[in-house]
Amino acid sequence: MPTVKKRITLALSFALALAHLATLNAQEGQTLRLSLAEAQQYAVEHNYSLQNASLEVQKAEYSRWQTIASMLPQVKAGFDYQNMCGYTMNLGGGNSMMSMMPDSVTIGTMTLPISFPSSTTTDDNESGGIAMNPSGTFSITASVAVTGAQIVGVILNNISRNMVDVSRRQTEQTTRSQVRSVYVSILVMEDIVGLLDSSLANMQRLEKTTQESVAAGAAEQIQADKLHVQVASLRNSINANRRSLQMLYNSLILQLGADVNSRLVLTTPLDDVLDINHLASLTLGGFNIDSNYSYQLLQYNEKVTKRNVTMAWMDFTPTLSAYYQYSAKTYFGKDEGFNMTPPNMVGASISIPLFTTASRYAKIRAAKIDYQEALNSKQQAEDGLRVQYNQLCFDLVNAIETYQIQKDNLDVTKRVFDNTAEKYRYGHASNLEVTNASTDIITAQSNYIQAVMSVVTAEVALENLLGK
């Protein structure tokens, strides 16, 4: 065997070894047998991007309740301790001064008695005073404040929560589309690898027959060498496709959110995925623009900017507030101290903004401009989506036609190769004809892959536009 043939054989063996090492991890994990629908559902349940989108919905819900809670009564409790370190308030005038002090004090409609401790006596002289005994006050305060901005804020939070939910459904749609694309790519690549394996087997038989003819003196060595190079080229194409196939499997595992060591077995045939009748029906159902997720987000954005105008007007509305406070004061000394703290207190207030220059009016005008811009953007997007629908329908029809042509071409090319190989075995075809037929198969399979992916790409784009 010539040196060039040995080098090619060693290179191909090395490539096969690398491909084998790349698949070891996948073979060690669990096996997942998934149809296309099951793969999409698995991704919905395990994909990390979708999990984050679901968490964003929960976060928006909590934000809404934060705004609602700000309008509910807020209750707090506290305890205050005071110690004057034995200080006595000296009133002066002794007991005569104490006799001048009132027995009670009136606060509003409440009359509170005042009690004073008995006068104290010092070593030098007698003088009246109030002992400032240590005291502690326990209080509970309940308050509530409501503004127009809070009410509008709750409405804005509801809209924001709906927008986040639409974004989650859009992410789910994108995930399903990506899984479908990779799933179909794997099915196509597996079919191509099977086709090339069959062609390789034929080429190897021809190479063996030619080599036997060379040994018998019925053929030249150059013919056998050409076939050997052609076999090596075909085997290299198969190995490249297998490596690409393994990369596609790894990509699908990431899309699914499965364990990286999992082994996937796809159970849906390619013909079931590429249902031409179903694909054609997508172009006949019309376009309901309200089902498009991007358009739904624009509608919610319009509502947000409209509510922002209302929010700007809320700066002119009053603020209502009310509170209730309970206080219990306790003295820790022998005598009861001077206590003017009422145990219960209720209050209410209203605050009306009067004048803050022209900043509020400017804020309102800016909000109105934002609202008008949102209306313009929505109208522009609506026109663009309708044009895009027509274009995507044309793209899908063209892709289907190209796919059918390339599918027939691949079948014809395979039959031509088999026929040429059979003729070559009986000496009715030249080595060049076999080489050309083998090259045509590789070209046909490349065109077929491109045609299939064009169909899938057009289908996914149209279904995403339709909100399916």
Buried (B, 14 or more C-beta within 10 A) or exposed (E): EEEEBEEBBEEBEEBBEEBEEBBEEBEEBEEBEBBBEBBBBBBBEBBEBBEEBBEBBEEBBEBBEEBEEBBEEEEEEEEEEBEEEEEBEEBEEBEEBBEEEEEEEEEEEEEEEEEBBEBBEEEEEEBBBBBBBBBBBBBEBBBBBBBBBBBBBBBBBBBBBBBBBBBBBBBBBBBBBBBBBBBBBBBBBBBBBEBBBBBBEBBBEBBEBBBEBBEEEEBEEEBBBBBBBBBBBBBBBBBEBBBBBBBBBBBBBBBBBBEEEBBBEBEBEBEEBBEEEEBEEBBEEEBEBEEBBBBBBBBBBBBBBBBBBBBBBBBBBEBBBBBBBBBEBEBEEEEBBBBEEBEEEEEEEEEEEEEEEEEBEEBBEEBBEBBEEBBEBBEEBBEEBEEBBEEBBEBBBEBBEBBEEBBEBBEEBBEBBBEBBEBBBEEEBEBEBBBBBBBBBBEBBBBBBBBBBBBBBBBBBBBBBBBB
